[in-house]
Amino acid sequence: MVQTKDIKISVEVFDSLEELSESDKGICLAASTALENSHSPYSEFKVGSAIKLSSGKVVLGSNQENVAFPSGLCAERVALFHAGAYYPNDQIDSIAITAFTSKFLISSPVTPCGSCLQVIAEYEKKQGAEISILLYCLNGQIWKGKGIRTFLPFAFFEERLK
């Protein structure tokens, strides 16, 4: 017998930065600052991310493209791997992601790619706590989700790989 399984996800939707807590507003603004360091000469699509650690430290990341396309790295993973390498015992509280291009108007939040979502899932598993995820559209809304399952309901976890 075929069954249907419904999966519901929800995000908080904010119309402006002014509606956010000071902490969330700060991390979104930090993500927009990270856009300045994007190396995106091929796509001209800049992505910035900012991570707030439990110590209060903020780690920035920006997308880094390469003419050999698989060699580049997304802004989210740049920030996550930096945090993991330099602050391995500092829990990740939140991550904010934003994007900009001069080619067209981005009018809704840009979501992380599947690889970045899976890396966020790994860090949640590593620290045993959910990460708050803010998708910040410079010209529109901010979506906030608590935990990776908000954006990746079928995250890959395999306990037998330990």
N, C-alpha and C positions, 0 to 999 in steps of 0.2 A: 504494500500500500504506500503510495506517495504521500509524503507529508510536506507541509510548507512551514518553514520556520521564519517568523518575522523578527527582524533585528531593528531596533529603534536607536537612533543616535540623536542627541540634541546638543546644541551649542547655545551659549548666551550671545546675543547680538547687541552690539552697541553702535549707536549712530555717530559718536564722536569720541575723541580721546578724553574729553571733559567728563564723560560718564564713568570712566575707569577709576579704580583706586590709584593712589599716587605710585604705588609699586608697579602696577600694570602699565600705567601711562609712561613711567620711566623706561621700562624695558622696551616698549614700542618705539619710543623716541630713540633709544639706543640702536634698535634695529635699523631705523631710518638713517642714522649716522653711519652705520656699517655699509650702506650702499656706496659711499664714497670710495671704498677700497675694492669694489667689484672690478674684476678683470674680465670684461665681457665684450671684446671687440668683434666677435663673430655674430652673436645673437643680439647684441645691444639690449639685452634684458638683464637688468641688474637685480640681484636679490641680496638682501641683508638680513642677518639674524642676530639676535642677542639672547644670551642665556644668563639668568639670574641664579646664582648659587646660594646655598643656605647661609654661607658666611657673609653674603651681601655683595660679593664680587660679581662683576658683570663681564662676560666674555663675548666678544664680537666675532662674527664670521661673515664672509661675503663670497659669492660664487667666483670661482677661478676657472676660466675657460682655457682651453688649449687647442691649437689647430688640429691635433690628433684627438678628436672629440671624447673618446672614452677616458682620456687622461685628465680631464677637468674634475672639479669637485663642487658640489652644491654648498651654498652658504650654511645650511643647517649642519651638515656633516663637518665642515671646517670648524664651526664653533663647538660642536659636541666632542670632536676628537681632541681639540685644544683643551677643553675642560677636563676630559678624561686623562690626558697626558700630563697636564700641569697641576690639576686639582683633583686627583683620583679619589680622595676621601671626602670631598665637598659635594654634598647632594645637589642635584639640579632641581630647583624649585619650579622654574618656568622658562619657556623659550618663546620669543616673538619673531615672526617672520614677515617681511614686507618686500615689495618689488616695485620697480620703476623702469619704464622704457620711454624714450622720446618718440617711438614709432606709433604708439596708440595710447589711448587713455585706459588705464586699468581701473575698472569701476566696481570690482568686487574682490574680496580677499583671494590671494593666491595660495593654494594648498601645497604642502611639501610633496615631492615625488615619493613613489613607493619605497625606494631605497632609503630615503631620509626617514620616512615613517618607521621602517623596520629598525633603523639605528636608534631612534627614540625609544622604541619598544625594548631594545636591548638594555639601554640605560635605565629604564624603569625597572626592568627585571633585576639588573645589577644592584640598584639601590633599594629595591623593595618598596618603592613609593611612586605614586603617579606624578607626572610632570604636567603642569598647566601649560596649554598651548594656545598662543594668541596669534591669529592671522590678521594682520593689520593692513588694510587698504588705505593708502595715502589719500585717496579721493573718495573714500566711502566708509563702509562699516568695518568694525572689528568683530571677529568671531572668536569666542573663547570656549575652549573645551578642557575638561579635566580628565587627563589620562589619554594614552595613545589609542585606546579602543574607541574613543570618540571619532577619530579619523581613520583608523585601521582596525575595524572590528574583527578581522581574521588575521591578526598578527601571528607570525610564525614563532611558536615556542615548542621546543622539543627537549623534554627533560632527560631523555635517554642519551643525549649528546654530551652529557657532563663527563 
